[in-house]
Structures are given as C-alpha cells and as structure tokens.
Amino acid sequence: MITCDVLVIGSGIAGLSFALEAAERGEVLLVTKRRRHDSNTNWAQGGIAAVLAEGDTFESHVDDTLVAGAGLNHKAAVELCVREGPERIRMLQEIGTRFDKAQVSAHADESSPSLDLHLEGGHSARRIVHAGDMTGREVERALVDAVAASPRIRVLEEHMAIDLITLAKYGGPEVCAGAYVLDVEQGKVETVLARATVLATGGAGKVYLYTSNPDVATGDGVAMAFRAGAAVANMEFYQFHPTCLFNPQAKSFLISEALRGEGAILRRLDGTPFMSEFDPRKELAPRDIVARAIDHEMKRSGAEHVLLDITHRDHHFVKEHFPGIFAECLRYGIDITREPIPVVPAAHYLCGGIATDLEGRTSIPGLWAIGECAHTGLHGANRLASNSLLEGLVFAHRAAVALKDIDAKKPFPEIPDWDVGEAVPSDEAVVITQNWDELRRLMWNYVGIVRSDKRLRRAARRIALLQEEIAEYYWKYFVTRDLLELRNIATVAQLIVECASARRESRGLHFTIDHLETDPKMARDMVVKRGVPAHLSGR
C-alpha cells in the first residue's frame, strides 16, 4: 500500500503544473501510464492563448471564446480563465519555458523583447504564445524538468490507474480515497491512498479511428470518474481538428491552425478554394465550421482528402515559423514551401468531461479533475483555438490553491488490497485488438463530424454488445494496460452516444441531420451520471 497527501493521475500540462504547486503543501505522488512526457500536451503545436499584446483586451478574448462556444460557455469560467492567463504564461517563463520572441528593430529595446504572438481561427487579435510550431513539447520539457527537481514529488512511470477508490464501496460515505494502480512492468496492482485525488488524464481521441492524439488519449479519467459515480457533462461535443496530415505512414500528425492564421488556403484537389462558400471568415472560421466544410467537400467529391496551401508565402518565412511541420512533411516527400499539404479532419479535443466547479472539485468529495478530462464550462459547445493549454494551467493553479485546506494529519482509511479473484493470464488477446478496432471504426462512421438519430441508435446497440464482451474478458483475466484502455474507450463511447442522442438540436460541434436548428431551450449542459440518463442541467 502506498500513501500520499495528493495523488495526481496524468503528466500533461495540467497534472505537472498542479503537482509543482501542490508540492508546496504536501507530498505528491504523480502516476502516468507510460513515460512522463507522453501526453497530449507534448503534441500540442499551436500555442497558448493569452492577452499580452498592446491593443488586445480581456473583453475581446472573452467575446471570442463565447462566440465559438455557441451559447453553452459558463461565462464565469471564461472570464476568470482569460484574466488569469497572462500570469500563468509568466509562471511558465519563470520555470524555463522558451517561448518565441518578437523580432526587434535596430532602435528597439533588445534587453526585453516581447513575445511573438500568432493569430488563429476565431481570434480577433494576435494572442497565441508559442515555441515555434511545437509549443507543447517545449512546455512539457520545462514542466518535466521542474517536477524532477522537486524533492516532494514522486513520479511513477508505467503505472496506470484502474479504478478510483471510494469509501462508499466499503460502506462509508461517498468520498474518494485514492485509486487502484497497475504497475505495468511488474503486472501487479497497488493500492494508493491519498487525501486528495486529482485526475489530469487528458483527452480521449483514440475513441475515434482518426485522431491527432497520441496513443495515451483513451479517456481514462472520464471513464474512472463515471464508474465511481461522478457527474460527467457535454460529452457530445468532440472537436475534430480540420487539418491532420493525410498519409498512411504519418500517424496522428497535426497540421497546426497557425498555418491558416498565416494565410494558408484550403483547396479542392483541382486547386479551387472553397471556404468562402461556407463562412465569410474563410480559413479563419472556428474549427467546427472548417471541419464540416472539409467533410462536406470530401463526401461530395469522393476525395480522400483536401489540400492546405501555403506555397504563396515566402519559403524562408514558412521554414522559420513552422520548422516542425516543414521537417515532418518533408519526411513524407512533401515540401510545403512548393506544394500543398494533403489533409483530413481528425478527432482532436474533448470539450466535455468530468463536471467540476471553478476550483476543479468534482461531485465526489476528495476527487478533483483538471485539464482536458474536466468540464469547467470554459469551452461550451466548441473550443476556441489555443484555449486548451490555457485552461489546464489556470484550473491546475486554482485547484492547487484550493487544496490548502487538506488535513495532512487525518489518518488513512482501511481499504482492502486489489482482489484478483479467479482471474488467470489471458490466452486470447486478439479479443482486445478486434474490439478496439471495431469500436473506433463504428464511432468514426456513426458518431463523427455529422450525425443522425439512426446512426446513434446503431452505435448505442453495438457499443452495449462490445461492453458485454469487454466486461466478461475483464473479470476472467488479469488486467493489462491494453485491456484497461479498451474498457475506458468503450465507456467514453457510451457517454458520447448517450449525450449526443439526448441533444436533439445542432449546436457547435454536435451536428445532426435530423435536428438541423439550434434550440434555445437546450442552451444548457447535458449531464449524465451512473444510473441516471443524460439530461439537461438546471443552469
């Protein structure tokens, strides 16, 4: 048995930045199912939205976020996130994050150059702080280094949380007391008890066949919280990034929205641009509009992809501003300074998640959620570009501040160790790969960018059957990381379909051909709990 003041599950921007602050108040144990740098954060390209430029305003950033969110944002969450953003950027700089600086003229003060700021779709001003076109990698590096230097943070890599421990399960109150955690390399399950448990497990892009997310994004936190009885909200709003590199060998490589911010044009295969036919903002329209436009063009023409063209910009500019994208595309024989990039939409970001308050508390005492796995109300029905890393930073900070009330002297409860029962080693792992592939494909085909009532009913029936097979396998054999991830994406798929089926309108990222209009009466969160069907909140 392992005990700690604070258990953090996940090692992205939210989990790492939270751990740094929480370590000032107690002993922190951070568990991550692969290596500590394996997270969605490490793959983030564009940057972090923050009001830093002269002439930009908090009000403008708030308004842009509300417009993208299609009437479902929690305004209080938006305002505090926007206003606290600049201070979080300064925190990252203080721990050594190297953001790109603006070029200075010969007469400017070169001792303190300002940050270079990108423009992205949906934003009315340049406010995207970045490190080249691989911002997440630089942020993750700085945070990992800072966590490694802290004597009060212990990191367990190759450890995957299986389920949360709640005292209600053992006859006590509904309080989270930690988690059962699989030591992947040893194949044993450890009991971890904590005075506060923080889920920072990131997104769930692997629930779809095509995704910009890394393999770790299997919705673990959302699934565990739901099984424990926590409220989950707005799972129908999954953001599909419009532009992922189309190449069989280029697994999950995202083409940053910043290219469109710098003038890249979306074209059909014959070279004609098409975004003006869908929105007056053209390539700078919010992501849901751009993704649906590309999806429409692909289905209309039968093409496997469209083209993203930045060849009209100076080649030195392209190489300097997008070195990572230039190098990665060149690996596959595409010189983006001379030829357009073949792109397709891909599942990118979960706008719903575990319902929390403005300090990250969930509906279960002792359990917190931050980052992409949480639903704070910031994003509404569609996330504004580069607000995701911002959200992770701001709410990690707020949760860490709120944890000052933890009683470090309170004794830990008596909890039984993990019981393997009559489980045995598996001799048919093919069941996992078969169900994994089938689940992701049916989610792509039936619960993707454009939905219908019939497709959702089909998806619900098949997911239920798959969950029966997964449950039978789960109880019969020893748990493995692959099995746990399959179990979790099946739960996430169930939640997405349930919420989507209950929202009988089109709004933001949820677009259904059977309910094309937006219904003002449905401008509320869709909430679901274990044993309680999806329903509109009272907000």
Buried (B, 14 or more C-beta within 10 A) or exposed (E): EBBBBBBBBBBBBBBBBBBBBBBEBBBBBBBBBBBBBBBBBBBBBBBBBBBBBEEBEEEBBBBBBBBBBBBBBBBEBBBBBBBBBBEBBEBBBEBEBEBBEEEEEEEEEEEEEEBBBBBBBBBBBBBBBBBBBBBBBBBBBBBBEBBEEBEBBBBBBBBBBBBBBBBEBEEEEBBBBBBBBBBBEEEEBBBBBBBBBBBBBBBBBBBBBBBBBBEBBBBBBBBBBBBBBBBBBBBBBBBBBBBBBBBEEBEBBBBBBBBBBBBBBBBBBEEEBBBEEBBEBBBBBBBBBBBBBBBBBBEEEEBEBBBBBBBEBEBEEBBEBBEBBBEBBEEBEBEBBEEBBBBBBBBBBBBBBBBBBBBBBBBBEBBBBBBBBBBBBBBBBBBBBBBBBBBBBBBBBBBBEBBEEBEEEEEEEEBEEBEEEEEEEBEEEEBBEEBBEBBBEBBBEBBBBBBEBEBBEBBBEBBEEBBEBBEEBBEEBBBBBBBBBBBBBBBBBBBBBBBBBBBEBBBBBBBBEEBEEBEEEBBBBBBBBEEEEBBBEEE
